[in-house]
Amino acid sequence: MTIRVSEADRAPSFQKAALPLLEDAQLRKNVRHATDVIQSKRALVVGQTPDWQDLRTAGSAIKAHTLLHLDRYLEQFEKACTAAGGHVHWASDADEANRIVVGLVKEYGGNEVIKIKTMTSEEIGLNEALEREGIHAHETDLAEVIIQLGNDKSSHIVGPAIHKNRSQVRQIFRERMNLPNLGDTPEELTAAARHYLREKFLRVKIGISGANFLIAETGSVCIVESEGNGRMCLTLPKVLISLAGIEKVIPRFQDLEVFLQSLPRSATGERMNPYNSVWTGMRPDDGPQHFHVVLLDNGRTGILADPEARQTLHCIRCGACLNTCPVYRQTGGHAYGSSYSGPIGAILTPQLLQMQHGTSLPYASSLCGACYEACPVKINIPEVLIHLRGRVVREKKSALDPEALAMKTAAAIFTSRRRFEAAQRLGRIAQWPLVSHGWMRNLPGMLGNWTRVRDLRALPEQTFRAWWKQREKAGANGSPTPSAPLRSARRIVEDPSHG
Amino acid sequence: MRISLFITCYNDTLFPATGQAVVRLLERLGHTVEFDPEQTCCGQMHYNTGYQREAMPLLRRFVDIYKDAEAVCVPSSSCVAMMRDHYPKMAAEQSDPGLVRAVEDLLPRVYELTELLVHRFGIEDVGAYFPHRVTYHASCHSQRSLHLGDVPLRLLRRVRGIDLVDLPNIDRCCGFGGTFAIKMGDVSAAMLADKMKDVENTGAEVVTAVDTSCLMHIFGGLHRARAGVRMAHIAEILAPTEADVVPEGAGA
């Protein structure tokens, strides 16, 4: 089995990949602006939803229940979809899914396809696999068109081109659509995209989509989108192939009630998506006459087997955790090395890859918890990050790793009062060559990462415990030590720099 | 009330003034403060970095020291978050029913400082005097784990002489994140730059929080930039009274 997630197996570590992105002032401004806009829209509509917390709880409960009976619901979906005229294929990994899709396209005699935005296809590298067989995939989601024409990579699971601004988009369209006089107003840019895409919608006979939800009870597939280009891909071609991770199944049609409220609010700050498509199998003389669903594992059952991390599979790909993440805000999505970026990418990618790659990703978080708070299906991302860090330490670190040594030494110090107090004394002595005017500005080794942009106050003359001991002694003699706040209040008055 | 102080390892070692302020404040409010020198660390750094096995003895140590405490006061929301969010699960994984019960029994008696004041004692005006322009940063764990909301602000608003100014993006992470600031130093620096900008734009001379660790990070950057803003843990603002302040020029 070859599990692959985009090019994450070859990607540099998060900290390395982040460096050039941090240098890119335009990208950082674009990401800040876009995430701020989406977040304020989300905050508004979530604030107008009095049962928001109940929706989160319900969404989480539906997903948790489904995952516990995933085999049953997938088989139920297969049966219902097949009965309605669809064909269901099972793919254990990226290569198998690509083989199935390529085989189907060839079977129906096409050398090009039109695509709705599907992160799952980016996960398995479908476009590249099609291209290798001489089949060209035309992206039709506006952001994906920008990415494809710009030879770029998507940086956000909902808005893949979030890192580009209008004038950058205009430049790409001018060059690739041969429109040298194109302006940069939204109207002109969408008109150009519309003209570019219409011709493909009408010509290409095979459509490829992802899936937001698979409904076990009815065998239906659901896709939500904002542009209507997806609806074109779902209805105009003669052949429709939908690729879906196995965690996309939900038990009942009625369960959509929860997700069609929580997903648009979380993803785009809308109360409802402009286009909600739900279809069941195939209808003679209406829409595609051949319908295939490819169910993808590609490491998902491995995640399912880990009770502590299973909640990762609750994800409905809304992107709210990306938009709220203070780390994503600085780097954008490319630092995460796969189609899945932000906090969800930091837990999903390394797990799909069985912790063999992407092991810097669980550390790409300050554990601030904003992602958990925003998640519409209550994935406790910080908890999963910590769990995965534990796996990284247990499975990867050699006993001679400097960090592991430092941590084990610290653990030995903290388990003994004598050693702790000795370490405090030793620290005060050992720091002297590094201290200048009460501050440390250039620390050696790993700690140098701190002092590159931050000062560190020198260890004080007296620890709290030494002060306490002295105070107890003085108290026993009937003359308590002057209270600390008195001294600190004095210091404030005397020395505004406080050090 | 008899209050057992868990000062936290970094306050003990690096920021004794915070602990001294906590003692002064609680005693001023008529409580008895106890400090057991056997205490060291809650285990947060180890646990959050992936060294969960190494954090376990520190849980046992904490439970042993405080099992009979009437109330435990911790002037750090992230250490309290470590206990509330992870101790029950850690204990459960040890298949030691006694430990699970001990953790369950102890946790309701563990309070972050401002929780202790507002939720347990029911006071907001602690009689403090702090004649400075101050801005308050809501640390991540205080907001999203302890759900403190405006509890610290309610205390600060009652301080005499204070000029309290709102911090924009008050609850956005400063980029500290424990070992994150070391392991992901550049990204952390970018997050810090945002936070410093917000703090400096308030025109405050003092930035405060319920966590000295976040303040160490924010102030570390401000000090490097010679920004003229200093840090004070909230206890250092709530402890002094008008009687404490020596008039300017009076000397040490």
Interface residues (C-beta under 8 A of the other chain):
Chain A: F14 Q15 A18 L19 L22 P326 V327 R329 Q330 T331 P362 Y363 A364 S365 S366 L367 C368 G369 A370 Y372 E373 E383 I386 R389 G390 R391 V392 V393 R394 E403 A404 M407 K408 A410 A411 I413 F414 T415 S416 R417 F420 Q424 G427 W439 R441 M446 L447 N449 W450 R452 V453 R454 D455 L456 R457 L459 P460 Q462 T463 F464 R465 A466 W467 W468 K469 S483 A484 P485 L486 R487 S488 A489 R490 I492 V493 E494 P496 S497 H498 G499
Chain B: I7 C9 N11 D12 T13 L14 F15 P16 A17 T18 G19 Q20 A21 V23 R24 L25 F35 P37 E38 T40 C41 G43 M45 H46 Y47 N48 T49 G50 Y51 Q52 E54 A55 P57 L58 R61 D85 H86 H132 C140 H141 Q143 R144 S145 R172 C173 G175 F176 G177 G178 T179 F180 A181 I182 K183 M184 G185 D186 V187 S188 A189 A190 M191 L192 D194 E205 M216 H217 G220 G221 H223 R224 G228 R230 M231 A232 E236 A239 P240 D244 V245 V246 P247 E248 A250 A252
